[in-house]
Every structure is written in structure tokens, then in C-alpha cells.
Amino acid sequence: MLLNAQRAQLNLADDEVARLRDACDSRLEVTQGFVWVTVDGDRNDVVLGAGESYLIDSRDVVTVSAIRGAASLRVRANAGASQCRQAAAVRGTAPSRFQQMLAGISLSSVAVA
């Protein structure tokens, strides 16, 4: 996994799950495989394949799962979901919202019978 202040690269094994907290205004870009995207509190899950993307416009936790094999995706900050924007924090005094989101990523694997 590659993480920096503006983007992350997630490589998920088959059935591996990543939970993204405070990811509002980020874009998920699938570069390989298929992922299932679930936003807490939203009934409309999304399945994306390589070359497809999803703009996160919610402040709720986002769960991304690799399905039907391994998957790779990029997470890019400041993707243009204007309803998510907040006043910018003073630089150097606190981590950015994206850095906080990256710190909140948790990965887990699940077995599907």
C-alpha cells in the first residue's frame, strides 16, 4: 500500500476488505480487478471494475472489498465533491482530512463459504 498526502494505492487480496473513515471528497479508481463499495447508511452498493471510479460524497464510513480475485485501486483526495468540503485547517497545526482518512484505513480478510 502506497500512502501520501494526496493519494493512496490499495492492493487487496481476494475477499480482503478496507474501511475508509473520513474519505469524503475522495475518488476511488479501480486499476485492476473488481471491488464492491458500500457506504454506511446507503442502500445502494456499487461494484466497480478496472477503469471505473467512484466519487465519495458522504462523511460515512466506506467499505471496499475485493471480489472475484485480487484488486488494486487508487484513492485520490480533493476529487470535487463540493458538498463535502470544509474550511481548510491551518497548515502545519493538524493533519489534513485526507491524512486522517489514511490513518483510519483498516484492512481485514474474510472467508466466504
C-alpha positions in Angstrom: 0.0 0.0 0.0 1.4 3.4 -1.0 0.2 6.4 1.1 1.0 10.1 0.8 -0.8 13.3 1.4 -2.9 13.3 -1.8 -3.3 9.7 -2.8 -3.1 6.1 -1.7 -2.7 2.8 -3.6 -4.5 -0.1 -2.1 -3.8 -3.7 -3.2 -6.5 -6.0 -1.9 -6.3 -9.8 -1.9 -9.5 -11.8 -2.9 -12.1 -11.0 -0.2 -9.9 -8.5 1.6 -11.7 -5.5 3.0 -10.6 -1.9 3.5 -12.7 0.5 5.7 -12.1 4.2 4.9 -13.1 6.8 7.5 -13.5 10.5 6.7 -12.9 9.8 2.9 -15.5 12.4 1.8 -14.3 14.2 -1.4 -12.1 11.4 -2.4 -12.3 9.3 -5.6 -11.7 5.6 -5.8 -10.2 4.5 -9.1 -10.0 0.8 -9.8 -6.9 -0.2 -11.7 -7.2 -4.0 -11.6 -9.9 -6.5 -10.7 -13.3 -5.8 -9.2 -14.3 -4.1 -5.9 -17.6 -3.8 -4.0 -18.1 -0.4 -2.5 -20.5 0.1 0.5 -21.2 3.4 2.2 -22.6 3.0 5.7 -26.3 4.1 5.8 -26.6 3.9 2.0 -28.7 1.1 0.4 -27.0 1.5 -3.0 -23.8 -0.6 -3.1 -21.6 -0.2 -6.1 -19.5 -2.8 -8.0 -16.6 -1.3 -10.0 -14.2 -2.9 -12.4 -10.9 -1.9 -13.8 -11.1 1.6 -15.3 -14.1 2.6 -13.3 -14.2 5.1 -10.5 -16.5 6.3 -7.7 -16.7 9.7 -6.0 -17.2 9.6 -2.3 -19.6 12.3 -1.3 -20.5 11.1 2.1 -18.9 11.5 5.5 -20.0 7.9 6.5 -17.5 5.0 6.6 -16.8 3.5 3.2 -16.1 -0.2 2.9 -14.2 -1.5 -0.1 -14.0 -5.3 -0.8 -12.1 -7.1 -3.5 -14.3 -9.6 -5.2 -13.7 -12.4 -7.7 -9.9 -12.2 -7.1 -7.4 -9.6 -6.1 -8.0 -5.9 -6.9 -6.0 -2.7 -6.9 -7.3 0.8 -6.6 -6.2 4.4 -6.1 -7.7 6.7 -3.6 -7.3 10.4 -4.6 -8.1 13.4 -2.3 -9.9 16.6 -3.3 -11.8 15.0 -6.1 -14.6 17.6 -6.4 -17.5 16.6 -4.1 -18.2 20.2 -3.2 -20.9 19.2 -0.6 -18.2 17.6 1.5 -15.7 20.5 1.6 -14.8 22.1 4.9 -12.8 25.2 5.7 -9.2 24.3 5.3 -7.3 23.8 8.5 -4.3 26.0 9.2 -1.3 24.2 7.6 1.1 22.6 10.0 -1.1 22.6 13.0 -3.2 19.5 12.4 -3.2 16.6 10.0 -5.2 17.1 6.8 -8.6 15.4 6.5 -7.1 13.1 3.9 -4.2 12.2 6.2 -6.7 11.4 8.9 -8.6 9.2 6.5 -5.4 7.3 5.6 -4.7 6.8 9.3 -8.2 5.3 9.6 -7.8 2.7 6.9 -8.2 -0.8 8.3 -7.8 -4.0 6.3 -9.2 -7.4 7.0 -9.8 -10.6 5.2 -13.0 -12.6 5.2 -13.7 -16.1 4.2 -16.8 -16.7 2.0 -18.3 -20.2 2.2 
